[in-house]
Amino acid sequence: MALRVAGVVALSLMFAAPLAGPANAEPATDAGVEVVLNQAKVLKLSRAASTVIIGNPGVADATVHDANTIVLTGQGFGRTNIVVLDGAGTPILDEQVAVVRDDSSTLRIYRRSIVETLSCEPFCEWAYQTPAEIESTRERARVNAMFEAGAGGDADLFGN
């Protein structure tokens, strides 16, 4: 019964959320650059770049469009950083990057360890899931199965 109530609340929130503000509003974070998962963001530089470094390419990827333009793409959830250097090795940009989910048109349904993600543009249909999302769901299922089997406790969870 609780799951059904949660589903009804989630559906209510899904249809009410677009009315709360502009569809393109980004959530406030303390990160320097915020990128939505599976989307790109253009970074204009003040001078020509020679080197672009991404701390964790599994979280974000950078493509050099031209010497003054970097295209940053969200690859997986989390935080990393981007460092851009000019020809002399002087930093042009050194910023935190946060990759987030666009919840404005997404509905997530939780059934124990199973998470279903629907993209509601304009009708709700199964959404693409990244390998990181699929692995997260598998890991959640594994942990829940341990607890359902009676393993319980933090010691078992962390292999102690």
C-alpha positions in Angstrom: 0.0 0.0 0.0 2.8 2.4 0.9 4.4 1.8 -2.6 1.1 2.7 -4.3 0.8 5.9 -2.3 4.4 6.8 -3.0 3.7 6.2 -6.7 0.6 8.5 -6.7 2.6 11.2 -4.9 5.4 10.8 -7.4 3.0 11.1 -10.3 1.4 14.2 -8.7 4.8 15.8 -8.2 5.8 15.0 -11.8 2.8 16.9 -13.3 3.1 19.8 -10.7 6.8 20.3 -11.1 6.8 22.0 -14.5 4.4 24.5 -13.2 6.8 25.5 -10.4 9.3 27.3 -12.6 11.0 27.6 -15.9 11.8 24.3 -17.6 15.4 25.3 -18.2 16.1 26.4 -14.6 19.2 24.7 -13.3 19.5 23.6 -9.6 21.9 25.7 -7.6 25.1 23.9 -6.6 28.5 25.0 -5.3 30.2 23.5 -8.4 31.8 25.8 -10.9 30.1 24.1 -13.9 27.0 22.0 -13.9 26.2 19.7 -16.8 23.1 17.5 -17.2 23.8 13.8 -17.8 24.0 13.0 -21.5 23.9 16.6 -22.5 26.6 19.1 -23.6 27.5 22.5 -22.4 29.7 25.0 -24.2 32.5 26.7 -22.3 34.0 29.9 -23.9 37.5 30.6 -22.9 39.2 34.0 -22.5 42.2 32.9 -24.5 43.4 30.0 -26.6 43.7 26.6 -25.0 46.5 24.2 -25.6 45.8 21.5 -23.0 42.4 20.2 -21.6 42.4 17.8 -18.6 39.4 16.2 -17.1 39.9 14.7 -13.7 37.6 11.7 -14.2 36.5 11.1 -17.8 33.8 8.7 -16.6 32.0 11.7 -15.1 32.6 14.3 -17.9 34.2 14.5 -21.3 35.7 17.5 -23.0 35.9 18.1 -26.7 37.9 21.0 -28.2 35.7 22.7 -30.7 38.3 25.5 -31.5 41.1 27.1 -29.5 38.6 29.2 -27.4 35.7 26.8 -27.2 35.4 23.6 -25.1 32.3 21.4 -25.2 31.8 19.6 -21.9 29.5 16.5 -21.9 28.0 14.7 -18.8 29.0 11.0 -19.0 28.1 9.8 -15.5 26.8 11.2 -12.2 29.2 12.8 -9.8 31.8 15.5 -9.5 35.2 15.9 -11.2 37.2 18.9 -12.4 38.4 20.5 -15.6 41.7 22.2 -16.1 42.5 24.1 -19.2 46.0 25.4 -19.9 47.3 27.8 -22.5 50.5 27.2 -24.6 52.8 28.4 -21.8 51.2 26.1 -19.3 49.3 28.9 -17.5 45.8 27.9 -16.2 42.9 29.5 -18.1 40.3 27.5 -16.3 40.3 25.3 -13.2 36.8 24.5 -12.1 34.7 21.8 -10.4 32.2 20.0 -12.7 29.0 18.5 -11.4 27.0 16.1 -13.6 23.4 15.9 -12.5 20.1 14.5 -13.6 17.5 16.6 -15.4 14.4 15.8 -13.3 12.1 18.3 -15.0 10.7 15.6 -17.3 11.8 12.4 -15.7 9.8 10.0 -13.5 11.6 7.4 -11.4 9.6 4.5 -10.0 11.1 2.5 -7.1 10.1 -1.1 -6.4 12.5 -2.3 -3.7 15.8 -2.5 -5.5 14.4 -2.1 -9.0 14.3 1.5 -10.3 12.4 2.3 -13.5 13.2 5.6 -15.2 10.6 7.1 -17.5 11.2 10.1 -19.8 8.0 12.2 -20.0 8.5 14.3 -23.2 5.5 14.7 -23.6 4.3 11.1 -22.8 6.1 8.8 -20.3 8.2 6.1 -22.0 11.2 4.1 -20.9 14.2 6.3 -20.7 17.8 5.5 -21.8 20.0 4.5 -18.8 23.7 5.0 -18.8 26.0 2.1 -17.8 26.5 3.9 -14.5 22.8 3.9 -13.8 22.5 0.2 -14.7 25.4 -0.7 -12.4 24.0 1.4 -9.6 20.6 -0.5 -9.9 22.4 -3.9 -9.9 24.5 -2.9 -6.8 21.3 -1.7 -5.0 19.6 -5.1 -5.8 22.7 -7.0 -4.5 22.7 -5.1 -1.2 19.0 -5.5 -0.7 19.1 -9.2 -1.5 21.8 -9.6 1.2 19.6 -7.9 3.8 16.5 -9.9 2.7 18.5 -13.1 3.1 19.2 -12.2 6.7 22.8 -11.0 6.3 21.9 -7.5 7.8 24.3 -5.3 9.6 27.1 -3.0 8.5 29.8 -5.6 9.0 28.3 -7.9 6.3 27.7 -5.0 4.0 31.3 -4.0 3.9 32.7 -7.5 3.8 34.0 -7.5 7.4 
